[in-house]
Amino acid sequence: MTGPGGEMGGRIRSHDWSATALGPVDSWPRPLRTAVDVMLGAAAPIGICWGPDLVLLYNDAWRRLIGARHPDALGRPAREVFAETWDKIGPVLDSVLAGHGAAAAEDQLVRLDREGMIEEAWFSFTANPIPLDDGTVGGILNIAQETTAALKAAEQVRHRKARERLLLDLSDTLRAQAPALTKTTEVSRLLAEHLGADHAVYCDMRAGGRRIEGVYSRGSSASAPQVPEDDFWQGLMDRAAEAGGPLVAPGPDDARSSAGDGGRGACVAVPVFRDGAPSAGLAVRAAEPRDWTAEEISLIAEVATRTETALERVRTEERLAKELEAAKLIQRLSGLLISADDPQALFDRIVEVAAAVMGSDGASIQILDSTGDRLELAASRGFHPDSARFWQSVDAGSASTCGEALRLGRRVLVPDVEASAFMEGTDDLEHYLRSGLRAVQSTPLATRGGQPIGMISTHWRTPRPLKEADFALFDVLARQAAELIERTQSESDARKGEDRQRFLLKLSDAMRAESDADAQAELALEMLSDKLGTDRCYVCVFRLDEDKGEIACQVGNDRVPPLPASVRLSDFSDALRMASEETMVLHNVPRDESLSEIDRESLGQLGLGAFVAATLRRGESTPLWSLVAVSARPRRWTPDEVALIEAVSERIWTTGERTRAEAAQRFSEERYRALFEAIDVGFCVTEFRFDTDGGRSDYRVLEANPAFYKHTGFPQEILGRWLREAAPDLEEHWYENYGRVARTREPVRFEQKSDMLGRWFEVYAFPIGDPEGLHVAVLFTDISERKHAEDHQNMLMAELDHRVKNILAVVQSIARQSLGRGAANSSDAAERLVGRINTLARSHALLAGSRWRGAEFGQVLDTAIAAYRGRGRVVAEGPDLKVTPKAAQTLNLAFHELVTNAAKYGGLSRPEGSVRIDWHLSGSDEDERLTLRWVESGGPPILAAPDRRGFGSTLIEQTLRHELSGEVTLDFAREGLRALIDLPTKRVRARTGKGTPKRRKKAQPIPSEPGSLHEKRVLLVEDEYLVGQETAETLRSAGCDVTGPIGTLPEALRLAVTEDVDAAVLDVNLGGEFVWPAARALKARGIPLVFATGYSDSISTPPGLENIPRIEKPLAPGRVIAALSAALTRGAGR
């Protein structure tokens, strides 16, 4: 009682002992006080029970043993503190107190609260009497010693030894020479007995299966019911496989009862994976609820893995042994394939080896016939005789495994024919079952070039899993089988090819003896018909534009009546389409599903039961001429017969064309001479030499027609004379041009004036004959009159350009005089207007120089910015691109607005400022775009974008968008304006080669008094922005509700079809596209319309639109109102 004694020392000293049976501390006997001092100073758990009531005292270590009973236990009788266990410990303590000596209890479980966690621990206790001075026992000293570590160590040793014994027994079991089922059953027993489980099963999960085997059950009783059915274990293993690891059922949070997990107790299932897929599994079950430890689950996993590995090793060894034996069979077969001459014996041997390699009960090999439609049985084993006859010849499209494999072009595996969807209800399934076959595989055979030539199959009498990995050696055998078939067919094809060539040589000799093409064709048809035994052969010439097929020649017998001289091709539309694409082969016309019912009926009326039509075509699908071989009855044409018909067809055509060509050549030579003499085009053949004095070339005319002398004025005596001597005044350029053709052998076309003759010529000179002969032929025409006309036209164009510039100059003057007076802002407006007029004048001059064929993009830009290019302040670069006249004018105005704005406010308003312009093309075909960037720098800083857009900005943004479908982005950056112009190239690029529309008579508008247009809905289509806006304003002032102006044909067509309008005004030309489609759409809807156009009578209106009223530009407001009013009044659009 003297020392601190920790927490309990303090509590004992401060406790009110006077209220207990012990009384005040001062009255305690010496042995008690001594025992308390010993207890408080000890590290071991010690408690004291004193007096008849066994009043309880204890130290800090013993306090942790009683847990929640502390601190109330101090000073109370032990009987009250340990009431729930007093029946066990009370007699022991009473016996010690009665003087019967000390007592002990070893390895007692105590649940301790250690740092807030309840933990199981084991202790050994001794109850020692504390004697009083008179020798009696005054109390009991209870000393506790923890034995947890020793017990756990002993338990681990026991478990380790048991685990080692189990694994040793497992190794012995797996090494034993026994069937796999026996091994797995023993494995399940060993594991269940080790774990004290009621059941254990091993599950084979290879190839997606769930086969339960190796089942162990401790027996059937109330505590250990019979082993659950397979679907329970399969479901359990499925869940474990899906979880990817051990599965405990019920889990740690599940209710604990014998009904847990469907009444099947506590289970553990552990899957084993191989190559990422479940391969096996092991499951155990305890009938009563149980907490499976991590060590137990780990042991189950180890046993499962070892078992699966051992079984897989055994299977691999067995498989390798089988493969080795199979490889030996295949090797011996390879030697037979090289040396044997009997293909049938080899086919039989291949079937035998195939069954041995795959361990199957039967096998077969089939050859794809020459038509590619049927598989012919070459050898088989394991078939019922009736089934062998059924499969002797199989339709390649049948619902059998071989038909399916041929269709898919790959091996087909059927583990169970009764479960096969594609064979359900078929005759093939019936014969599989009749032959006692339940599993089958079919592997296509192909040539080295990949063409299908046959099928090799193996069959089993029981269902079995089939995996591609099992077919490595079989595929070697399949390759050998394919080579055998290919070699056999090649030898057969070679014999047939030799026979075909002999026939064709005989045919060619016979045809050469005939001089008439028709007689040659008839002879060829007779020989072909005799060779193939056909009932009729004929030649049909196709006249597609007349819907007629002419039977040019035919031979045959009475089984197929003679064909009429011509047939209507539309009666054979399917047959004509097929013949247009490839050689048409029909084995059974009445049943051929590729033909329509009409075609089958039409062909049947001609008596055709089967036929081959070998058609010569122009291009890919235009039929010209067809040789048709006919059988009165259905007949299966072989590829060799089809090839022969094609060859004869080509031979007849070639020979006939050559015969006709020779006759035509003779006729042509006669006509050529007459034409040569009669045509008005000059023609001559010249001979050159380059060995004259000074190295100059010289030529002479060897042959010339009368027009040559007429156009040149040369006398006929010049023929054969060297021209430097015969015509010394002839210009040098004739010698140069013709000499170049003679040296380079390249033709040349040119226009040239002869001052000596005073005439213009269009000349085409080209080399002829042997290059060593230096001969040049010349065709030429006198074009002097045309040249005079062109000169006159150029003069008129120049005059027109002059007059237009004068008009623009007058307009410029009027604008300056009208707007330049008065206020300063009027003067500024005049200058802007004058600048724009000048821009138009420059663009007009640029286009007039090209005769309005367009202009280069760079020239258009230069025209606008030329005045500001000085000292490199404006830099422009980009690719060449020729743009349309319209695009040139629109772009010129936009560039003018940008550059004048830069000069006044932006990058060119200061000496140090500059403008950089670049453009490029992107995209391709219809999606090609032209993108231009305009970047200003060095000008006054731009503090903000302008509050409003002036006419210049509108001109840049709206006209490019409306007239060229472009997009304009103006970025008012602080460093200077940046403009991005993006245009579709198809709206900008100049087109070439367009013809001129046919002329028509000018349509007269219907005269009428102007009627009311109030609230009329009018569609306005106009691609000139300013014209469109002015016209729209005119219509609105008349009370119209205007949709537009619309500037593109696609948008106009869309609105013509969908928009609810009362009338329409259509510009004829929208960016190079005529508005006719939109006009037809409006007319079809009965909507009145008027054409507005700059054409007078130089444009031809399509049929159906001739009577639509037209008003010519420039448009007078009153004329627009009157024409539209008249159209509405009289319904012009209808």
LINWO-V235496 format. One record per backbone hydrogen bond with DSSP energy under -0.5 kcal/mol. CO is the residue of the C=O (numbers start at 1). NH is the residue of the N-H. If there is no record, write none. Layout:
# LINWO-V235496
co=CO nh=NH
co=CO nh=NH
This chain:
# LINWO-V235496
co=5 nh=9
co=6 nh=10
co=7 nh=11
co=8 nh=12
co=9 nh=13
co=10 nh=14
co=11 nh=15
co=15 nh=17
co=16 nh=19
co=17 nh=20
co=17 nh=23
co=20 nh=23
co=24 nh=27
co=25 nh=28
co=29 nh=33
co=30 nh=34
co=31 nh=35
co=32 nh=36
co=33 nh=37
co=34 nh=38
co=35 nh=39
co=36 nh=40
co=37 nh=41
co=38 nh=42
co=39 nh=42
co=45 nh=144
co=46 nh=59
co=47 nh=142
co=48 nh=50
co=48 nh=57
co=49 nh=140
co=50 nh=55
co=51 nh=54
co=53 nh=78
co=53 nh=79
co=54 nh=78
co=55 nh=50
co=56 nh=75
co=57 nh=48
co=59 nh=63
co=60 nh=64
co=62 nh=65
co=62 nh=66
co=63 nh=66
co=63 nh=67
co=64 nh=113
co=66 nh=69
co=67 nh=70
co=69 nh=73
co=71 nh=74
co=73 nh=76
co=76 nh=56
co=77 nh=80
co=77 nh=81
co=78 nh=82
co=80 nh=83
co=82 nh=85
co=82 nh=86
co=83 nh=86
co=85 nh=88
co=85 nh=89
co=86 nh=90
co=88 nh=92
co=89 nh=93
co=90 nh=94
co=91 nh=95
co=92 nh=96
co=93 nh=97
co=94 nh=98
co=95 nh=100
co=96 nh=99
co=103 nh=127
co=105 nh=125
co=108 nh=123
co=110 nh=112
co=110 nh=121
co=112 nh=114
co=112 nh=119
co=113 nh=115
co=114 nh=117
co=117 nh=114
co=119 nh=112
co=121 nh=110
co=122 nh=147
co=122 nh=148
co=123 nh=108
co=124 nh=145
co=125 nh=105
co=126 nh=128
co=126 nh=143
co=127 nh=103
co=128 nh=141
co=129 nh=131
co=130 nh=138
co=130 nh=139
co=132 nh=135
co=136 nh=132
co=136 nh=138
co=138 nh=51
co=139 nh=130
co=140 nh=49
co=140 nh=142
co=141 nh=128
co=141 nh=143
co=142 nh=47
co=143 nh=126
co=144 nh=45
co=145 nh=124
co=147 nh=151
co=148 nh=152
co=149 nh=153
co=150 nh=154
co=151 nh=155
co=152 nh=156
co=153 nh=157
co=154 nh=158
co=155 nh=159
co=156 nh=160
co=157 nh=161
co=158 nh=162
co=159 nh=163
co=160 nh=164
co=161 nh=165
co=162 nh=166
co=163 nh=167
co=164 nh=168
co=165 nh=169
co=166 nh=170
co=167 nh=171
co=168 nh=172
co=169 nh=173
co=170 nh=174
co=171 nh=175
co=172 nh=176
co=176 nh=178
co=179 nh=183
co=180 nh=184
co=181 nh=185
co=182 nh=186
co=183 nh=187
co=184 nh=188
co=185 nh=189
co=186 nh=190
co=187 nh=191
co=188 nh=192
co=189 nh=193
co=190 nh=194
co=191 nh=195
co=192 nh=196
co=192 nh=197
co=198 nh=218
co=199 nh=285
co=200 nh=216
co=201 nh=283
co=202 nh=213
co=203 nh=205
co=203 nh=281
co=204 nh=211
co=205 nh=208
co=206 nh=209
co=210 nh=212
co=211 nh=204
co=213 nh=202
co=216 nh=200
co=219 nh=221
co=224 nh=221
co=229 nh=232
co=229 nh=233
co=230 nh=234
co=231 nh=235
co=232 nh=236
co=233 nh=237
co=234 nh=238
co=235 nh=239
co=236 nh=240
co=237 nh=241
co=238 nh=242
co=239 nh=243
co=240 nh=244
co=240 nh=245
co=247 nh=269
co=249 nh=267
co=251 nh=254
co=255 nh=257
co=257 nh=260
co=258 nh=265
co=259 nh=263
co=260 nh=264
co=260 nh=265
co=261 nh=264
co=265 nh=267
co=266 nh=286
co=267 nh=249
co=268 nh=284
co=269 nh=247
co=270 nh=282
co=272 nh=279
co=272 nh=280
co=274 nh=277
co=277 nh=274
co=279 nh=205
co=279 nh=206
co=280 nh=272
co=281 nh=203
co=282 nh=270
co=283 nh=201
co=284 nh=268
co=285 nh=198
co=285 nh=199
co=286 nh=266
co=288 nh=266
co=290 nh=292
co=293 nh=297
co=294 nh=298
co=295 nh=299
co=296 nh=300
co=297 nh=301
co=298 nh=302
co=299 nh=303
co=300 nh=304
co=301 nh=305
co=302 nh=306
co=303 nh=307
co=304 nh=308
co=305 nh=309
co=306 nh=310
co=307 nh=311
co=308 nh=312
co=309 nh=313
co=310 nh=314
co=311 nh=315
co=312 nh=316
co=313 nh=317
co=314 nh=318
co=315 nh=319
co=316 nh=320
co=317 nh=321
co=318 nh=322
co=319 nh=323
co=320 nh=324
co=321 nh=325
co=322 nh=326
co=323 nh=327
co=324 nh=328
co=325 nh=329
co=326 nh=330
co=327 nh=331
co=328 nh=332
co=329 nh=333
co=330 nh=334
co=331 nh=335
co=332 nh=336
co=333 nh=337
co=334 nh=338
co=335 nh=339
co=336 nh=340
co=341 nh=343
co=342 nh=346
co=343 nh=347
co=344 nh=348
co=345 nh=349
co=346 nh=350
co=347 nh=351
co=348 nh=352
co=349 nh=353
co=350 nh=354
co=351 nh=355
co=352 nh=356
co=353 nh=357
co=354 nh=358
co=355 nh=359
co=355 nh=360
co=362 nh=459
co=363 nh=381
co=364 nh=457
co=365 nh=378
co=365 nh=379
co=366 nh=455
co=367 nh=376
co=369 nh=372
co=373 nh=396
co=374 nh=369
co=374 nh=376
co=375 nh=394
co=376 nh=367
co=379 nh=365
co=381 nh=363
co=384 nh=388
co=385 nh=389
co=386 nh=390
co=387 nh=391
co=389 nh=392
co=392 nh=377
co=394 nh=375
co=395 nh=398
co=398 nh=400
co=400 nh=404
co=401 nh=405
co=402 nh=406
co=403 nh=407
co=404 nh=408
co=405 nh=409
co=405 nh=410
co=412 nh=442
co=414 nh=440
co=415 nh=464
co=416 nh=419
co=417 nh=420
co=421 nh=424
co=423 nh=426
co=426 nh=430
co=427 nh=431
co=428 nh=432
co=429 nh=433
co=430 nh=434
co=431 nh=435
co=432 nh=437
co=433 nh=436
co=438 nh=417
co=439 nh=460
co=440 nh=414
co=441 nh=458
co=442 nh=412
co=443 nh=456
co=445 nh=453
co=445 nh=454
co=447 nh=450
co=451 nh=447
co=453 nh=368
co=454 nh=445
co=455 nh=366
co=456 nh=443
co=457 nh=364
co=458 nh=441
co=459 nh=361
co=459 nh=362
co=460 nh=438
co=460 nh=439
co=467 nh=470
co=468 nh=471
co=469 nh=472
co=471 nh=475
co=472 nh=476
co=473 nh=477
co=474 nh=478
co=475 nh=479
co=476 nh=480
co=477 nh=481
co=478 nh=482
co=479 nh=483
co=480 nh=484
co=481 nh=485
co=482 nh=486
co=483 nh=487
co=484 nh=488
co=485 nh=489
co=486 nh=490
co=487 nh=491
co=488 nh=492
co=489 nh=493
co=490 nh=494
co=491 nh=495
co=492 nh=496
co=493 nh=497
co=494 nh=498
co=495 nh=499
co=496 nh=500
co=497 nh=501
co=498 nh=502
co=499 nh=503
co=500 nh=504
co=501 nh=505
co=502 nh=506
co=503 nh=507
co=504 nh=508
co=505 nh=509
co=506 nh=510
co=507 nh=511
co=508 nh=512
co=509 nh=513
co=511 nh=514
co=516 nh=520
co=517 nh=521
co=518 nh=522
co=519 nh=523
co=520 nh=524
co=521 nh=525
co=522 nh=526
co=523 nh=527
co=524 nh=528
co=525 nh=529
co=526 nh=530
co=527 nh=531
co=528 nh=532
co=529 nh=533
co=529 nh=534
co=535 nh=557
co=536 nh=630
co=537 nh=555
co=538 nh=628
co=539 nh=552
co=539 nh=553
co=540 nh=626
co=541 nh=550
co=542 nh=544
co=543 nh=546
co=543 nh=548
co=544 nh=547
co=547 nh=569
co=548 nh=543
co=549 nh=567
co=550 nh=541
co=550 nh=552
co=553 nh=539
co=555 nh=537
co=557 nh=560
co=565 nh=551
co=567 nh=549
co=567 nh=569
co=568 nh=571
co=569 nh=572
co=570 nh=573
co=572 nh=576
co=573 nh=577
co=574 nh=578
co=575 nh=579
co=576 nh=580
co=577 nh=581
co=578 nh=581
co=578 nh=582
co=583 nh=585
co=584 nh=586
co=584 nh=613
co=585 nh=587
co=586 nh=611
co=587 nh=635
co=588 nh=591
co=588 nh=592
co=589 nh=592
co=591 nh=593
co=592 nh=595
co=596 nh=600
co=597 nh=601
co=598 nh=602
co=599 nh=603
co=600 nh=604
co=601 nh=605
co=602 nh=606
co=603 nh=608
co=604 nh=607
co=607 nh=609
co=609 nh=589
co=610 nh=631
co=611 nh=586
co=612 nh=614
co=612 nh=629
co=613 nh=584
co=613 nh=615
co=614 nh=627
co=616 nh=624
co=616 nh=625
co=617 nh=619
co=618 nh=621
co=618 nh=622
co=621 nh=623
co=622 nh=618
co=624 nh=542
co=625 nh=616
co=626 nh=540
co=626 nh=628
co=627 nh=614
co=628 nh=538
co=629 nh=612
co=630 nh=535
co=630 nh=536
co=631 nh=609
co=631 nh=610
co=635 nh=637
co=638 nh=642
co=639 nh=643
co=640 nh=644
co=641 nh=645
co=642 nh=646
co=643 nh=647
co=644 nh=648
co=645 nh=649
co=646 nh=650
co=647 nh=651
co=648 nh=652
co=649 nh=653
co=650 nh=654
co=651 nh=655
co=652 nh=656
co=653 nh=657
co=654 nh=658
co=655 nh=659
co=656 nh=660
co=657 nh=661
co=658 nh=662
co=659 nh=663
co=660 nh=664
co=661 nh=665
co=662 nh=666
co=663 nh=667
co=664 nh=668
co=665 nh=669
co=666 nh=670
co=667 nh=671
co=668 nh=672
co=669 nh=673
co=670 nh=674
co=671 nh=675
co=672 nh=676
co=673 nh=677
co=674 nh=678
co=675 nh=679
co=680 nh=682
co=682 nh=780
co=683 nh=705
co=684 nh=778
co=685 nh=702
co=685 nh=703
co=686 nh=776
co=687 nh=700
co=689 nh=698
co=692 nh=695
co=693 nh=696
co=696 nh=692
co=698 nh=689
co=699 nh=723
co=700 nh=687
co=700 nh=702
co=701 nh=720
co=703 nh=685
co=705 nh=708
co=705 nh=709
co=706 nh=710
co=707 nh=711
co=708 nh=712
co=709 nh=713
co=715 nh=718
co=716 nh=719
co=718 nh=721
co=721 nh=701
co=722 nh=725
co=722 nh=726
co=723 nh=727
co=727 nh=730
co=731 nh=734
co=731 nh=735
co=732 nh=736
co=733 nh=737
co=734 nh=738
co=735 nh=739
co=736 nh=740
co=737 nh=741
co=738 nh=742
co=739 nh=743
co=740 nh=744
co=741 nh=745
co=748 nh=765
co=750 nh=763
co=752 nh=761
co=753 nh=755
co=754 nh=758
co=754 nh=759
co=759 nh=754
co=760 nh=783
co=760 nh=784
co=761 nh=752
co=761 nh=763
co=762 nh=781
co=763 nh=750
co=764 nh=779
co=765 nh=748
co=766 nh=777
co=768 nh=775
co=770 nh=773
co=770 nh=774
co=771 nh=774
co=774 nh=688
co=775 nh=768
co=776 nh=686
co=777 nh=766
co=778 nh=684
co=779 nh=764
co=780 nh=682
co=781 nh=762
co=781 nh=783
co=783 nh=787
co=784 nh=788
co=785 nh=789
co=786 nh=790
co=787 nh=791
co=788 nh=792
co=789 nh=793
co=790 nh=794
co=791 nh=795
co=792 nh=796
co=793 nh=797
co=794 nh=798
co=795 nh=799
co=796 nh=800
co=797 nh=801
co=798 nh=802
co=799 nh=803
co=800 nh=804
co=801 nh=805
co=802 nh=806
co=803 nh=807
co=804 nh=808
co=805 nh=809
co=806 nh=810
co=807 nh=811
co=808 nh=812
co=809 nh=813
co=810 nh=814
co=811 nh=815
co=812 nh=816
co=813 nh=817
co=814 nh=818
co=815 nh=819
co=816 nh=820
co=823 nh=827
co=824 nh=828
co=825 nh=829
co=826 nh=830
co=827 nh=831
co=828 nh=832
co=829 nh=833
co=830 nh=834
co=831 nh=835
co=832 nh=836
co=833 nh=837
co=834 nh=838
co=835 nh=839
co=836 nh=840
co=837 nh=841
co=838 nh=842
co=839 nh=843
co=840 nh=844
co=841 nh=845
co=842 nh=846
co=843 nh=847
co=844 nh=848
co=845 nh=849
co=846 nh=850
co=847 nh=850
co=847 nh=852
co=848 nh=851
co=850 nh=853
co=855 nh=883
co=856 nh=860
co=857 nh=861
co=858 nh=862
co=859 nh=863
co=860 nh=864
co=861 nh=865
co=862 nh=866
co=865 nh=868
co=866 nh=869
co=869 nh=872
co=870 nh=873
co=873 nh=875
co=873 nh=915
co=875 nh=917
co=877 nh=919
co=881 nh=857
co=881 nh=883
co=882 nh=990
co=883 nh=855
co=884 nh=888
co=885 nh=889
co=886 nh=890
co=887 nh=891
co=888 nh=892
co=889 nh=893
co=890 nh=894
co=891 nh=895
co=892 nh=896
co=893 nh=897
co=894 nh=898
co=895 nh=899
co=896 nh=900
co=897 nh=901
co=898 nh=902
co=899 nh=903
co=900 nh=904
co=901 nh=905
co=901 nh=906
co=902 nh=908
co=902 nh=909
co=906 nh=909
co=910 nh=913
co=914 nh=937
co=915 nh=875
co=916 nh=935
co=917 nh=877
co=918 nh=933
co=919 nh=879
co=920 nh=931
co=922 nh=929
co=924 nh=927
co=925 nh=928
co=928 nh=985
co=929 nh=922
co=929 nh=931
co=930 nh=983
co=931 nh=920
co=932 nh=981
co=933 nh=918
co=933 nh=935
co=934 nh=979
co=935 nh=916
co=937 nh=914
co=941 nh=943
co=948 nh=950
co=950 nh=954
co=951 nh=955
co=952 nh=956
co=953 nh=957
co=954 nh=958
co=954 nh=959
co=955 nh=959
co=956 nh=960
co=957 nh=961
co=958 nh=962
co=959 nh=963
co=959 nh=964
co=960 nh=964
co=960 nh=966
co=961 nh=965
co=964 nh=984
co=967 nh=982
co=969 nh=971
co=969 nh=980
co=970 nh=972
co=971 nh=973
co=971 nh=978
co=973 nh=976
co=974 nh=942
co=975 nh=939
co=976 nh=973
co=977 nh=936
co=978 nh=971
co=979 nh=934
co=980 nh=969
co=980 nh=982
co=981 nh=932
co=982 nh=967
co=983 nh=930
co=984 nh=987
co=985 nh=988
co=985 nh=989
co=988 nh=884
co=1005 nh=1007
co=1013 nh=1016
co=1016 nh=1018
co=1016 nh=1041
co=1017 nh=1062
co=1017 nh=1063
co=1018 nh=1020
co=1018 nh=1043
co=1019 nh=1021
co=1019 nh=1065
co=1020 nh=1022
co=1020 nh=1046
co=1021 nh=1067
co=1023 nh=1025
co=1024 nh=1028
co=1025 nh=1029
co=1026 nh=1030
co=1027 nh=1031
co=1028 nh=1032
co=1029 nh=1033
co=1030 nh=1034
co=1031 nh=1035
co=1032 nh=1036
co=1033 nh=1037
co=1034 nh=1038
co=1035 nh=1038
co=1035 nh=1040
co=1036 nh=1039
co=1039 nh=1015
co=1040 nh=1042
co=1041 nh=1018
co=1042 nh=1044
co=1043 nh=1020
co=1046 nh=1022
co=1048 nh=1052
co=1049 nh=1053
co=1050 nh=1054
co=1051 nh=1055
co=1052 nh=1056
co=1053 nh=1057
co=1054 nh=1058
co=1055 nh=1059
co=1059 nh=1061
co=1062 nh=1088
co=1063 nh=1019
co=1064 nh=1090
co=1065 nh=1021
co=1066 nh=1092
co=1068 nh=1070
co=1068 nh=1075
co=1069 nh=1071
co=1070 nh=1073
co=1073 nh=1070
co=1074 nh=1077
co=1075 nh=1078
co=1075 nh=1079
co=1076 nh=1080
co=1077 nh=1081
co=1078 nh=1082
co=1079 nh=1083
co=1080 nh=1084
co=1081 nh=1085
co=1082 nh=1087
co=1083 nh=1086
co=1086 nh=1088
co=1088 nh=1064
co=1090 nh=1066
co=1091 nh=1111
co=1092 nh=1068
co=1093 nh=1113
co=1097 nh=1000
co=1099 nh=1101
co=1102 nh=1105
co=1105 nh=1108
co=1109 nh=1091
co=1111 nh=1093
co=1114 nh=1116
co=1116 nh=1120
co=1117 nh=1121
co=1118 nh=1122
co=1119 nh=1123
co=1120 nh=1124
co=1121 nh=1125
co=1122 nh=1126
co=1123 nh=1127
co=1124 nh=1128
co=1125 nh=1129
co=1126 nh=1130
co=1127 nh=1131
co=1127 nh=1132
co=1131 nh=1134
